[in-house]
Amino acid sequence: MRKNRMPPRVVLFLWPALDGLLRRIYRIKPLRADGSGIICVNLHCYRGPTRVLSDGCHVRSGDTVMELHLNNAWFKSRRNLNLGASQSPKEFLGCFAEDLRFLGQQMNGGMFGNVTALHGSTLFDAAARRLGFQVDELSDSWWKMGARFYMAGLMQVYHLRPGDASEFKRKTWELTEVWFSRTALLARYGQEHP
């Protein structure tokens, strides 16, 4: 197993500025207009080889894919309000599922009509599986190493309680790729719920 590479604490003050810059460059916006949700998104054309997802969906070059990102401002605002429960896995999964239901309802209503699939990268593969995502391993590359390093910094800045950083370093976190076809998303999250 590979040892986690963590950004030194002394440089973590750069992460919010870097995060803000990347969000502007890639036009990453909150899913909900008021910014209250846990998911941010951006749309782009897929440029890779054809991917066949586990439900049979084909994602081809030129298809529109919705990239999912965590809304770090959501975590920051809840931490500022001292809402410790926002860092519990149960609440995290519940809020993410709620945003997926909101997204499914938006798609059922005609929004994002040309999106073929949702895509993202995560250090939380177990949580992604529980939410219904297809989780694929990424081959080792400089991009994977850099993205894991960047996400580990975001975790320290936005998501961890002060005492959690040492435990975070002890675990081996693998960056994985997650997919959700439009059809699978609508089947699982597109229905109105009470």
CNS distance restraints for C-alpha pairs under 8 A (distance, minus, plus):
assign (resid   1 and name CA) (resid 172 and name CA) 7.20 0.50 0.50
assign (resid   2 and name CA) (resid 172 and name CA) 6.98 0.50 0.50
assign (resid   3 and name CA) (resid 172 and name CA) 6.59 0.50 0.50
assign (resid   4 and name CA) (resid 169 and name CA) 6.23 0.50 0.50
assign (resid   4 and name CA) (resid 170 and name CA) 7.72 0.50 0.50
assign (resid   4 and name CA) (resid 171 and name CA) 7.63 0.50 0.50
assign (resid   4 and name CA) (resid 172 and name CA) 6.09 0.50 0.50
assign (resid   4 and name CA) (resid 173 and name CA) 6.87 0.50 0.50
assign (resid   5 and name CA) (resid 149 and name CA) 6.12 0.50 0.50
assign (resid   5 and name CA) (resid 152 and name CA) 7.96 0.50 0.50
assign (resid   6 and name CA) (resid 149 and name CA) 6.06 0.50 0.50
assign (resid   6 and name CA) (resid 152 and name CA) 6.06 0.50 0.50
assign (resid   6 and name CA) (resid 153 and name CA) 6.67 0.50 0.50
assign (resid   6 and name CA) (resid 169 and name CA) 7.27 0.50 0.50
assign (resid   7 and name CA) (resid  11 and name CA) 7.00 0.50 0.50
assign (resid   7 and name CA) (resid  12 and name CA) 6.91 0.50 0.50
assign (resid   7 and name CA) (resid 149 and name CA) 6.71 0.50 0.50
assign (resid   7 and name CA) (resid 150 and name CA) 7.82 0.50 0.50
assign (resid   7 and name CA) (resid 152 and name CA) 7.27 0.50 0.50
assign (resid   7 and name CA) (resid 153 and name CA) 5.73 0.50 0.50
assign (resid   8 and name CA) (resid  12 and name CA) 6.85 0.50 0.50
assign (resid  11 and name CA) (resid  15 and name CA) 7.71 0.50 0.50
assign (resid  12 and name CA) (resid 153 and name CA) 6.57 0.50 0.50
assign (resid  12 and name CA) (resid 156 and name CA) 7.98 0.50 0.50
assign (resid  12 and name CA) (resid 157 and name CA) 6.82 0.50 0.50
assign (resid  13 and name CA) (resid  17 and name CA) 7.90 0.50 0.50
assign (resid  14 and name CA) (resid  18 and name CA) 6.17 0.50 0.50
assign (resid  15 and name CA) (resid  19 and name CA) 5.85 0.50 0.50
assign (resid  15 and name CA) (resid 153 and name CA) 6.80 0.50 0.50
assign (resid  15 and name CA) (resid 154 and name CA) 6.65 0.50 0.50
assign (resid  15 and name CA) (resid 157 and name CA) 7.38 0.50 0.50
assign (resid  16 and name CA) (resid  20 and name CA) 6.08 0.50 0.50
assign (resid  16 and name CA) (resid 154 and name CA) 7.96 0.50 0.50
assign (resid  16 and name CA) (resid 157 and name CA) 7.83 0.50 0.50
assign (resid  17 and name CA) (resid  21 and name CA) 6.17 0.50 0.50
assign (resid  18 and name CA) (resid  22 and name CA) 6.17 0.50 0.50
assign (resid  19 and name CA) (resid  23 and name CA) 6.16 0.50 0.50
assign (resid  20 and name CA) (resid  24 and name CA) 6.33 0.50 0.50
assign (resid  21 and name CA) (resid  25 and name CA) 6.21 0.50 0.50
assign (resid  22 and name CA) (resid  26 and name CA) 6.03 0.50 0.50
assign (resid  23 and name CA) (resid  27 and name CA) 5.63 0.50 0.50
assign (resid  23 and name CA) (resid  28 and name CA) 4.83 0.50 0.50
assign (resid  23 and name CA) (resid  29 and name CA) 7.55 0.50 0.50
assign (resid  24 and name CA) (resid  28 and name CA) 6.52 0.50 0.50
assign (resid  26 and name CA) (resid  42 and name CA) 7.07 0.50 0.50
assign (resid  27 and name CA) (resid  42 and name CA) 6.11 0.50 0.50
assign (resid  28 and name CA) (resid  40 and name CA) 6.28 0.50 0.50
assign (resid  28 and name CA) (resid  41 and name CA) 5.38 0.50 0.50
assign (resid  28 and name CA) (resid  42 and name CA) 4.79 0.50 0.50
assign (resid  28 and name CA) (resid  69 and name CA) 7.91 0.50 0.50
assign (resid  29 and name CA) (resid  40 and name CA) 5.26 0.50 0.50
assign (resid  29 and name CA) (resid  41 and name CA) 5.49 0.50 0.50
assign (resid  29 and name CA) (resid  42 and name CA) 6.43 0.50 0.50
assign (resid  30 and name CA) (resid  34 and name CA) 7.82 0.50 0.50
assign (resid  30 and name CA) (resid  35 and name CA) 5.21 0.50 0.50
assign (resid  30 and name CA) (resid  36 and name CA) 7.88 0.50 0.50
assign (resid  30 and name CA) (resid  37 and name CA) 7.03 0.50 0.50
assign (resid  30 and name CA) (resid  38 and name CA) 7.99 0.50 0.50
assign (resid  30 and name CA) (resid  39 and name CA) 6.21 0.50 0.50
assign (resid  30 and name CA) (resid  40 and name CA) 4.03 0.50 0.50
assign (resid  30 and name CA) (resid  41 and name CA) 6.21 0.50 0.50
assign (resid  30 and name CA) (resid  71 and name CA) 6.77 0.50 0.50
assign (resid  31 and name CA) (resid  35 and name CA) 7.08 0.50 0.50
assign (resid  31 and name CA) (resid  37 and name CA) 6.75 0.50 0.50
assign (resid  31 and name CA) (resid  39 and name CA) 5.77 0.50 0.50
assign (resid  31 and name CA) (resid  40 and name CA) 5.00 0.50 0.50
assign (resid  31 and name CA) (resid  41 and name CA) 5.95 0.50 0.50
assign (resid  31 and name CA) (resid  99 and name CA) 7.85 0.50 0.50
assign (resid  31 and name CA) (resid 103 and name CA) 7.64 0.50 0.50
assign (resid  32 and name CA) (resid  36 and name CA) 6.37 0.50 0.50
assign (resid  32 and name CA) (resid  37 and name CA) 5.93 0.50 0.50
assign (resid  35 and name CA) (resid  74 and name CA) 7.89 0.50 0.50
assign (resid  36 and name CA) (resid  74 and name CA) 6.69 0.50 0.50
assign (resid  37 and name CA) (resid  71 and name CA) 7.14 0.50 0.50
assign (resid  37 and name CA) (resid  74 and name CA) 6.82 0.50 0.50
assign (resid  37 and name CA) (resid  95 and name CA) 7.55 0.50 0.50
assign (resid  37 and name CA) (resid  99 and name CA) 6.41 0.50 0.50
assign (resid  38 and name CA) (resid  70 and name CA) 5.88 0.50 0.50
assign (resid  38 and name CA) (resid  71 and name CA) 4.96 0.50 0.50
assign (resid  38 and name CA) (resid  72 and name CA) 7.68 0.50 0.50
assign (resid  38 and name CA) (resid  74 and name CA) 5.90 0.50 0.50
assign (resid  38 and name CA) (resid  75 and name CA) 7.90 0.50 0.50
assign (resid  38 and name CA) (resid  95 and name CA) 6.58 0.50 0.50
assign (resid  38 and name CA) (resid  96 and name CA) 6.12 0.50 0.50
assign (resid  38 and name CA) (resid  99 and name CA) 6.94 0.50 0.50
assign (resid  39 and name CA) (resid  68 and name CA) 6.65 0.50 0.50
assign (resid  39 and name CA) (resid  69 and name CA) 5.84 0.50 0.50
assign (resid  39 and name CA) (resid  70 and name CA) 4.97 0.50 0.50
assign (resid  39 and name CA) (resid  71 and name CA) 5.20 0.50 0.50
assign (resid  39 and name CA) (resid  96 and name CA) 6.96 0.50 0.50
assign (resid  39 and name CA) (resid  99 and name CA) 6.63 0.50 0.50
assign (resid  40 and name CA) (resid  68 and name CA) 5.95 0.50 0.50
assign (resid  40 and name CA) (resid  69 and name CA) 4.96 0.50 0.50
assign (resid  40 and name CA) (resid  70 and name CA) 5.79 0.50 0.50
assign (resid  40 and name CA) (resid  71 and name CA) 5.36 0.50 0.50
assign (resid  41 and name CA) (resid  66 and name CA) 6.42 0.50 0.50
assign (resid  41 and name CA) (resid  67 and name CA) 5.49 0.50 0.50
assign (resid  41 and name CA) (resid  68 and name CA) 4.81 0.50 0.50
assign (resid  41 and name CA) (resid  69 and name CA) 5.94 0.50 0.50
assign (resid  42 and name CA) (resid  66 and name CA) 5.78 0.50 0.50
assign (resid  42 and name CA) (resid  67 and name CA) 5.29 0.50 0.50
assign (resid  42 and name CA) (resid  68 and name CA) 6.96 0.50 0.50
assign (resid  43 and name CA) (resid  64 and name CA) 6.62 0.50 0.50
assign (resid  43 and name CA) (resid  65 and name CA) 5.80 0.50 0.50
assign (resid  43 and name CA) (resid  66 and name CA) 4.62 0.50 0.50
assign (resid  43 and name CA) (resid  67 and name CA) 6.11 0.50 0.50
assign (resid  44 and name CA) (resid  64 and name CA) 5.64 0.50 0.50
assign (resid  44 and name CA) (resid  65 and name CA) 5.62 0.50 0.50
assign (resid  44 and name CA) (resid  66 and name CA) 6.64 0.50 0.50
assign (resid  44 and name CA) (resid  67 and name CA) 7.52 0.50 0.50
assign (resid  45 and name CA) (resid  61 and name CA) 7.28 0.50 0.50
assign (resid  45 and name CA) (resid  62 and name CA) 5.12 0.50 0.50
assign (resid  45 and name CA) (resid  63 and name CA) 5.49 0.50 0.50
assign (resid  45 and name CA) (resid  64 and name CA) 4.66 0.50 0.50
assign (resid  45 and name CA) (resid  65 and name CA) 6.08 0.50 0.50
assign (resid  46 and name CA) (resid  59 and name CA) 7.71 0.50 0.50
assign (resid  46 and name CA) (resid  60 and name CA) 6.93 0.50 0.50
assign (resid  46 and name CA) (resid  61 and name CA) 5.15 0.50 0.50
assign (resid  46 and name CA) (resid  62 and name CA) 5.29 0.50 0.50
assign (resid  46 and name CA) (resid  63 and name CA) 5.47 0.50 0.50
assign (resid  46 and name CA) (resid  64 and name CA) 6.13 0.50 0.50
assign (resid  46 and name CA) (resid  65 and name CA) 6.10 0.50 0.50
assign (resid  47 and name CA) (resid  60 and name CA) 7.79 0.50 0.50
assign (resid  47 and name CA) (resid  61 and name CA) 4.74 0.50 0.50
assign (resid  47 and name CA) (resid  62 and name CA) 6.19 0.50 0.50
assign (resid  48 and name CA) (resid  60 and name CA) 7.45 0.50 0.50
assign (resid  48 and name CA) (resid  61 and name CA) 5.76 0.50 0.50
assign (resid  49 and name CA) (resid  60 and name CA) 6.69 0.50 0.50
assign (resid  49 and name CA) (resid  61 and name CA) 6.38 0.50 0.50
assign (resid  50 and name CA) (resid  58 and name CA) 6.59 0.50 0.50
assign (resid  50 and name CA) (resid  59 and name CA) 5.52 0.50 0.50
assign (resid  50 and name CA) (resid  60 and name CA) 4.47 0.50 0.50
assign (resid  50 and name CA) (resid  61 and name CA) 6.38 0.50 0.50
assign (resid  51 and name CA) (resid  58 and name CA) 5.65 0.50 0.50
assign (resid  51 and name CA) (resid  59 and name CA) 5.03 0.50 0.50
assign (resid  51 and name CA) (resid  60 and name CA) 6.57 0.50 0.50
assign (resid  52 and name CA) (resid  56 and name CA) 5.85 0.50 0.50
assign (resid  52 and name CA) (resid  57 and name CA) 5.66 0.50 0.50
assign (resid  52 and name CA) (resid  58 and name CA) 4.60 0.50 0.50
assign (resid  52 and name CA) (resid  59 and name CA) 6.40 0.50 0.50
assign (resid  53 and name CA) (resid  57 and name CA) 5.22 0.50 0.50
assign (resid  53 and name CA) (resid  58 and name CA) 6.41 0.50 0.50
assign (resid  53 and name CA) (resid  59 and name CA) 7.69 0.50 0.50
assign (resid  53 and name CA) (resid 134 and name CA) 7.61 0.50 0.50
assign (resid  53 and name CA) (resid 179 and name CA) 7.52 0.50 0.50
assign (resid  53 and name CA) (resid 181 and name CA) 7.29 0.50 0.50
assign (resid  54 and name CA) (resid 134 and name CA) 7.04 0.50 0.50
assign (resid  55 and name CA) (resid 181 and name CA) 7.69 0.50 0.50
assign (resid  55 and name CA) (resid 184 and name CA) 7.34 0.50 0.50
assign (resid  57 and name CA) (resid 181 and name CA) 6.39 0.50 0.50
assign (resid  59 and name CA) (resid  63 and name CA) 6.44 0.50 0.50
assign (resid  59 and name CA) (resid 116 and name CA) 6.67 0.50 0.50
assign (resid  59 and name CA) (resid 117 and name CA) 7.25 0.50 0.50
assign (resid  63 and name CA) (resid 114 and name CA) 7.97 0.50 0.50
assign (resid  63 and name CA) (resid 115 and name CA) 7.31 0.50 0.50
assign (resid  63 and name CA) (resid 116 and name CA) 6.37 0.50 0.50
assign (resid  64 and name CA) (resid 114 and name CA) 6.29 0.50 0.50
assign (resid  64 and name CA) (resid 115 and name CA) 4.90 0.50 0.50
assign (resid  64 and name CA) (resid 116 and name CA) 5.85 0.50 0.50
assign (resid  64 and name CA) (resid 117 and name CA) 7.53 0.50 0.50
assign (resid  65 and name CA) (resid 115 and name CA) 5.45 0.50 0.50
assign (resid  65 and name CA) (resid 116 and name CA) 5.81 0.50 0.50
assign (resid  65 and name CA) (resid 117 and name CA) 5.26 0.50 0.50
assign (resid  65 and name CA) (resid 118 and name CA) 5.79 0.50 0.50
assign (resid  65 and name CA) (resid 119 and name CA) 6.77 0.50 0.50
assign (resid  66 and name CA) (resid 115 and name CA) 6.47 0.50 0.50
assign (resid  66 and name CA) (resid 116 and name CA) 7.98 0.50 0.50
assign (resid  66 and name CA) (resid 117 and name CA) 6.36 0.50 0.50
assign (resid  66 and name CA) (resid 118 and name CA) 4.72 0.50 0.50
assign (resid  66 and name CA) (resid 119 and name CA) 6.12 0.50 0.50
assign (resid  67 and name CA) (resid 118 and name CA) 5.88 0.50 0.50
assign (resid  67 and name CA) (resid 119 and name CA) 4.91 0.50 0.50
assign (resid  67 and name CA) (resid 120 and name CA) 5.53 0.50 0.50
assign (resid  68 and name CA) (resid 118 and name CA) 6.84 0.50 0.50
assign (resid  68 and name CA) (resid 119 and name CA) 6.09 0.50 0.50
assign (resid  68 and name CA) (resid 120 and name CA) 5.23 0.50 0.50
assign (resid  69 and name CA) (resid 120 and name CA) 6.94 0.50 0.50
assign (resid  71 and name CA) (resid  75 and name CA) 7.21 0.50 0.50
assign (resid  72 and name CA) (resid  76 and name CA) 6.23 0.50 0.50
assign (resid  72 and name CA) (resid 158 and name CA) 6.24 0.50 0.50
assign (resid  72 and name CA) (resid 159 and name CA) 7.94 0.50 0.50
assign (resid  73 and name CA) (resid  77 and name CA) 5.96 0.50 0.50
assign (resid  74 and name CA) (resid  78 and name CA) 6.28 0.50 0.50
assign (resid  75 and name CA) (resid  79 and name CA) 6.08 0.50 0.50
assign (resid  75 and name CA) (resid  86 and name CA) 7.22 0.50 0.50
assign (resid  75 and name CA) (resid  87 and name CA) 7.90 0.50 0.50
assign (resid  75 and name CA) (resid 158 and name CA) 6.06 0.50 0.50
assign (resid  75 and name CA) (resid 159 and name CA) 6.29 0.50 0.50
assign (resid  76 and name CA) (resid  80 and name CA) 6.12 0.50 0.50
assign (resid  76 and name CA) (resid 158 and name CA) 5.79 0.50 0.50
assign (resid  76 and name CA) (resid 159 and name CA) 7.76 0.50 0.50
assign (resid  77 and name CA) (resid  81 and name CA) 6.29 0.50 0.50
assign (resid  78 and name CA) (resid  82 and name CA) 6.19 0.50 0.50
assign (resid  78 and name CA) (resid  83 and name CA) 5.33 0.50 0.50
assign (resid  78 and name CA) (resid  84 and name CA) 7.81 0.50 0.50
assign (resid  78 and name CA) (resid  86 and name CA) 6.58 0.50 0.50
assign (resid  79 and name CA) (resid  83 and name CA) 5.69 0.50 0.50
assign (resid  79 and name CA) (resid  84 and name CA) 6.87 0.50 0.50
assign (resid  79 and name CA) (resid  86 and name CA) 7.69 0.50 0.50
assign (resid  83 and name CA) (resid  87 and name CA) 7.99 0.50 0.50
assign (resid  84 and name CA) (resid  88 and name CA) 7.36 0.50 0.50
assign (resid  85 and name CA) (resid  91 and name CA) 6.65 0.50 0.50
assign (resid  86 and name CA) (resid  91 and name CA) 5.87 0.50 0.50
assign (resid  86 and name CA) (resid  92 and name CA) 6.36 0.50 0.50
assign (resid  87 and name CA) (resid  91 and name CA) 7.16 0.50 0.50
assign (resid  87 and name CA) (resid  92 and name CA) 6.62 0.50 0.50
assign (resid  87 and name CA) (resid 159 and name CA) 6.87 0.50 0.50
assign (resid  87 and name CA) (resid 160 and name CA) 7.39 0.50 0.50
assign (resid  87 and name CA) (resid 161 and name CA) 7.70 0.50 0.50
assign (resid  88 and name CA) (resid  92 and name CA) 6.17 0.50 0.50
assign (resid  89 and name CA) (resid  93 and name CA) 6.02 0.50 0.50
assign (resid  90 and name CA) (resid  94 and name CA) 6.13 0.50 0.50
assign (resid  91 and name CA) (resid  95 and name CA) 6.04 0.50 0.50
assign (resid  92 and name CA) (resid  96 and name CA) 6.15 0.50 0.50
assign (resid  93 and name CA) (resid  97 and name CA) 6.01 0.50 0.50
assign (resid  93 and name CA) (resid 127 and name CA) 7.04 0.50 0.50
assign (resid  93 and name CA) (resid 131 and name CA) 7.40 0.50 0.50
assign (resid  94 and name CA) (resid  98 and name CA) 6.13 0.50 0.50
assign (resid  95 and name CA) (resid  99 and name CA) 6.32 0.50 0.50
assign (resid  96 and name CA) (resid 100 and name CA) 6.26 0.50 0.50
assign (resid  97 and name CA) (resid 101 and name CA) 6.21 0.50 0.50
assign (resid  97 and name CA) (resid 131 and name CA) 6.70 0.50 0.50
assign (resid  97 and name CA) (resid 189 and name CA) 7.98 0.50 0.50
assign (resid  98 and name CA) (resid 102 and name CA) 6.28 0.50 0.50
assign (resid  99 and name CA) (resid 103 and name CA) 6.08 0.50 0.50
assign (resid 100 and name CA) (resid 104 and name CA) 6.02 0.50 0.50
assign (resid 100 and name CA) (resid 185 and name CA) 7.80 0.50 0.50
assign (resid 100 and name CA) (resid 189 and name CA) 6.19 0.50 0.50
assign (resid 101 and name CA) (resid 105 and name CA) 6.14 0.50 0.50
assign (resid 101 and name CA) (resid 189 and name CA) 4.54 0.50 0.50
assign (resid 101 and name CA) (resid 190 and name CA) 5.91 0.50 0.50
assign (resid 101 and name CA) (resid 191 and name CA) 7.46 0.50 0.50
assign (resid 101 and name CA) (resid 192 and name CA) 7.94 0.50 0.50
assign (resid 102 and name CA) (resid 106 and name CA) 6.19 0.50 0.50
assign (resid 102 and name CA) (resid 189 and name CA) 7.94 0.50 0.50
assign (resid 102 and name CA) (resid 190 and name CA) 7.84 0.50 0.50
assign (resid 103 and name CA) (resid 107 and name CA) 6.18 0.50 0.50
assign (resid 103 and name CA) (resid 189 and name CA) 7.94 0.50 0.50
assign (resid 103 and name CA) (resid 190 and name CA) 7.59 0.50 0.50
assign (resid 104 and name CA) (resid 108 and name CA) 6.11 0.50 0.50
assign (resid 104 and name CA) (resid 185 and name CA) 6.43 0.50 0.50
assign (resid 104 and name CA) (resid 186 and name CA) 5.38 0.50 0.50
assign (resid 104 and name CA) (resid 189 and name CA) 5.34 0.50 0.50
assign (resid 104 and name CA) (resid 190 and name CA) 3.97 0.50 0.50
assign (resid 104 and name CA) (resid 191 and name CA) 7.34 0.50 0.50
assign (resid 105 and name CA) (resid 109 and name CA) 6.14 0.50 0.50
assign (resid 105 and name CA) (resid 186 and name CA) 7.94 0.50 0.50
assign (resid 105 and name CA) (resid 189 and name CA) 7.56 0.50 0.50
assign (resid 105 and name CA) (resid 190 and name CA) 5.00 0.50 0.50
assign (resid 105 and name CA) (resid 191 and name CA) 6.69 0.50 0.50
assign (resid 105 and name CA) (resid 192 and name CA) 7.17 0.50 0.50
assign (resid 106 and name CA) (resid 110 and name CA) 6.56 0.50 0.50
assign (resid 106 and name CA) (resid 111 and name CA) 5.34 0.50 0.50
assign (resid 106 and name CA) (resid 112 and name CA) 7.69 0.50 0.50
assign (resid 107 and name CA) (resid 111 and name CA) 4.76 0.50 0.50
assign (resid 107 and name CA) (resid 112 and name CA) 5.84 0.50 0.50
assign (resid 107 and name CA) (resid 113 and name CA) 6.63 0.50 0.50
assign (resid 107 and name CA) (resid 186 and name CA) 7.72 0.50 0.50
assign (resid 107 and name CA) (resid 190 and name CA) 7.53 0.50 0.50
assign (resid 108 and name CA) (resid 186 and name CA) 7.35 0.50 0.50
assign (resid 108 and name CA) (resid 190 and name CA) 6.39 0.50 0.50
assign (resid 115 and name CA) (resid 182 and name CA) 6.93 0.50 0.50
assign (resid 116 and name CA) (resid 181 and name CA) 6.32 0.50 0.50
assign (resid 116 and name CA) (resid 182 and name CA) 5.58 0.50 0.50
assign (resid 117 and name CA) (resid 179 and name CA) 6.87 0.50 0.50
assign (resid 117 and name CA) (resid 180 and name CA) 5.60 0.50 0.50
assign (resid 117 and name CA) (resid 181 and name CA) 4.14 0.50 0.50
assign (resid 117 and name CA) (resid 182 and name CA) 4.91 0.50 0.50
assign (resid 118 and name CA) (resid 179 and name CA) 5.58 0.50 0.50
assign (resid 118 and name CA) (resid 180 and name CA) 4.98 0.50 0.50
assign (resid 118 and name CA) (resid 181 and name CA) 6.14 0.50 0.50
assign (resid 118 and name CA) (resid 182 and name CA) 7.00 0.50 0.50
assign (resid 119 and name CA) (resid 177 and name CA) 7.38 0.50 0.50
assign (resid 119 and name CA) (resid 178 and name CA) 5.58 0.50 0.50
assign (resid 119 and name CA) (resid 179 and name CA) 4.62 0.50 0.50
assign (resid 119 and name CA) (resid 180 and name CA) 6.58 0.50 0.50
assign (resid 120 and name CA) (resid 177 and name CA) 5.84 0.50 0.50
assign (resid 120 and name CA) (resid 178 and name CA) 5.19 0.50 0.50
assign (resid 120 and name CA) (resid 179 and name CA) 6.73 0.50 0.50
assign (resid 121 and name CA) (resid 175 and name CA) 6.59 0.50 0.50
assign (resid 121 and name CA) (resid 176 and name CA) 5.56 0.50 0.50
assign (resid 121 and name CA) (resid 177 and name CA) 4.51 0.50 0.50
assign (resid 121 and name CA) (resid 178 and name CA) 5.92 0.50 0.50
assign (resid 122 and name CA) (resid 175 and name CA) 5.52 0.50 0.50
assign (resid 122 and name CA) (resid 176 and name CA) 5.48 0.50 0.50
assign (resid 122 and name CA) (resid 177 and name CA) 6.49 0.50 0.50
assign (resid 122 and name CA) (resid 178 and name CA) 7.29 0.50 0.50
assign (resid 123 and name CA) (resid 148 and name CA) 7.56 0.50 0.50
assign (resid 123 and name CA) (resid 151 and name CA) 7.75 0.50 0.50
assign (resid 123 and name CA) (resid 173 and name CA) 5.84 0.50 0.50
assign (resid 123 and name CA) (resid 174 and name CA) 5.74 0.50 0.50
assign (resid 123 and name CA) (resid 175 and name CA) 4.82 0.50 0.50
assign (resid 123 and name CA) (resid 176 and name CA) 6.41 0.50 0.50
assign (resid 124 and name CA) (resid 128 and name CA) 6.32 0.50 0.50
assign (resid 124 and name CA) (resid 173 and name CA) 7.95 0.50 0.50
assign (resid 124 and name CA) (resid 175 and name CA) 7.95 0.50 0.50
assign (resid 125 and name CA) (resid 129 and name CA) 6.21 0.50 0.50
assign (resid 125 and name CA) (resid 135 and name CA) 6.53 0.50 0.50
assign (resid 125 and name CA) (resid 176 and name CA) 6.51 0.50 0.50
assign (resid 125 and name CA) (resid 178 and name CA) 7.93 0.50 0.50
assign (resid 126 and name CA) (resid 130 and name CA) 6.40 0.50 0.50
assign (resid 127 and name CA) (resid 131 and name CA) 6.37 0.50 0.50
assign (resid 128 and name CA) (resid 132 and name CA) 6.46 0.50 0.50
assign (resid 128 and name CA) (resid 133 and name CA) 5.36 0.50 0.50
assign (resid 128 and name CA) (resid 134 and name CA) 7.71 0.50 0.50
assign (resid 128 and name CA) (resid 135 and name CA) 7.17 0.50 0.50
assign (resid 128 and name CA) (resid 178 and name CA) 7.26 0.50 0.50
assign (resid 129 and name CA) (resid 133 and name CA) 5.13 0.50 0.50
assign (resid 129 and name CA) (resid 134 and name CA) 6.53 0.50 0.50
assign (resid 129 and name CA) (resid 135 and name CA) 6.63 0.50 0.50
assign (resid 132 and name CA) (resid 180 and name CA) 7.56 0.50 0.50
assign (resid 133 and name CA) (resid 178 and name CA) 5.93 0.50 0.50
assign (resid 133 and name CA) (resid 179 and name CA) 5.58 0.50 0.50
assign (resid 133 and name CA) (resid 180 and name CA) 5.27 0.50 0.50
assign (resid 134 and name CA) (resid 178 and name CA) 5.50 0.50 0.50
assign (resid 134 and name CA) (resid 179 and name CA) 5.07 0.50 0.50
assign (resid 134 and name CA) (resid 180 and name CA) 6.24 0.50 0.50
assign (resid 135 and name CA) (resid 176 and name CA) 6.60 0.50 0.50
assign (resid 135 and name CA) (resid 177 and name CA) 5.79 0.50 0.50
assign (resid 135 and name CA) (resid 178 and name CA) 4.59 0.50 0.50
assign (resid 135 and name CA) (resid 179 and name CA) 6.59 0.50 0.50
assign (resid 136 and name CA) (resid 176 and name CA) 5.90 0.50 0.50
assign (resid 136 and name CA) (resid 177 and name CA) 5.15 0.50 0.50
assign (resid 136 and name CA) (resid 178 and name CA) 6.22 0.50 0.50
assign (resid 137 and name CA) (resid 175 and name CA) 7.60 0.50 0.50
assign (resid 137 and name CA) (resid 176 and name CA) 5.05 0.50 0.50
assign (resid 137 and name CA) (resid 177 and name CA) 6.24 0.50 0.50
assign (resid 138 and name CA) (resid 144 and name CA) 7.34 0.50 0.50
assign (resid 138 and name CA) (resid 175 and name CA) 7.09 0.50 0.50
assign (resid 138 and name CA) (resid 176 and name CA) 5.68 0.50 0.50
assign (resid 138 and name CA) (resid 177 and name CA) 6.42 0.50 0.50
assign (resid 139 and name CA) (resid 144 and name CA) 7.76 0.50 0.50
assign (resid 140 and name CA) (resid 144 and name CA) 6.28 0.50 0.50
assign (resid 140 and name CA) (resid 145 and name CA) 7.43 0.50 0.50
assign (resid 141 and name CA) (resid 145 and name CA) 6.33 0.50 0.50
assign (resid 142 and name CA) (resid 146 and name CA) 6.06 0.50 0.50
assign (resid 143 and name CA) (resid 147 and name CA) 5.96 0.50 0.50
assign (resid 144 and name CA) (resid 148 and name CA) 6.03 0.50 0.50
assign (resid 144 and name CA) (resid 175 and name CA) 6.89 0.50 0.50
assign (resid 145 and name CA) (resid 149 and name CA) 6.22 0.50 0.50
assign (resid 146 and name CA) (resid 150 and name CA) 6.12 0.50 0.50
assign (resid 147 and name CA) (resid 151 and name CA) 6.05 0.50 0.50
assign (resid 147 and name CA) (resid 175 and name CA) 7.80 0.50 0.50
assign (resid 148 and name CA) (resid 152 and name CA) 6.01 0.50 0.50
assign (resid 148 and name CA) (resid 174 and name CA) 7.49 0.50 0.50
assign (resid 148 and name CA) (resid 175 and name CA) 5.87 0.50 0.50
assign (resid 149 and name CA) (resid 153 and name CA) 6.42 0.50 0.50
assign (resid 150 and name CA) (resid 154 and name CA) 6.43 0.50 0.50
assign (resid 151 and name CA) (resid 155 and name CA) 6.13 0.50 0.50
assign (resid 152 and name CA) (resid 156 and name CA) 6.42 0.50 0.50
assign (resid 153 and name CA) (resid 157 and name CA) 6.25 0.50 0.50
assign (resid 154 and name CA) (resid 158 and name CA) 5.80 0.50 0.50
assign (resid 154 and name CA) (resid 159 and name CA) 7.26 0.50 0.50
assign (resid 155 and name CA) (resid 159 and name CA) 4.83 0.50 0.50
assign (resid 155 and name CA) (resid 160 and name CA) 6.03 0.50 0.50
assign (resid 156 and name CA) (resid 160 and name CA) 5.49 0.50 0.50
assign (resid 156 and name CA) (resid 165 and name CA) 6.54 0.50 0.50
assign (resid 160 and name CA) (resid 164 and name CA) 5.69 0.50 0.50
assign (resid 160 and name CA) (resid 165 and name CA) 6.57 0.50 0.50
assign (resid 161 and name CA) (resid 165 and name CA) 7.55 0.50 0.50
assign (resid 164 and name CA) (resid 168 and name CA) 6.17 0.50 0.50
assign (resid 165 and name CA) (resid 169 and name CA) 6.32 0.50 0.50
assign (resid 166 and name CA) (resid 170 and name CA) 6.55 0.50 0.50
assign (resid 167 and name CA) (resid 171 and name CA) 6.68 0.50 0.50
assign (resid 180 and name CA) (resid 184 and name CA) 6.39 0.50 0.50
assign (resid 180 and name CA) (resid 185 and name CA) 6.19 0.50 0.50
assign (resid 181 and name CA) (resid 185 and name CA) 6.11 0.50 0.50
assign (resid 182 and name CA) (resid 186 and name CA) 6.17 0.50 0.50
assign (resid 183 and name CA) (resid 187 and name CA) 6.17 0.50 0.50
assign (resid 184 and name CA) (resid 188 and name CA) 6.20 0.50 0.50
assign (resid 185 and name CA) (resid 189 and name CA) 5.60 0.50 0.50
assign (resid 185 and name CA) (resid 190 and name CA) 6.65 0.50 0.50
assign (resid 186 and name CA) (resid 190 and name CA) 4.06 0.50 0.50
assign (resid 186 and name CA) (resid 191 and name CA) 7.21 0.50 0.50
assign (resid 187 and name CA) (resid 191 and name CA) 7.50 0.50 0.50
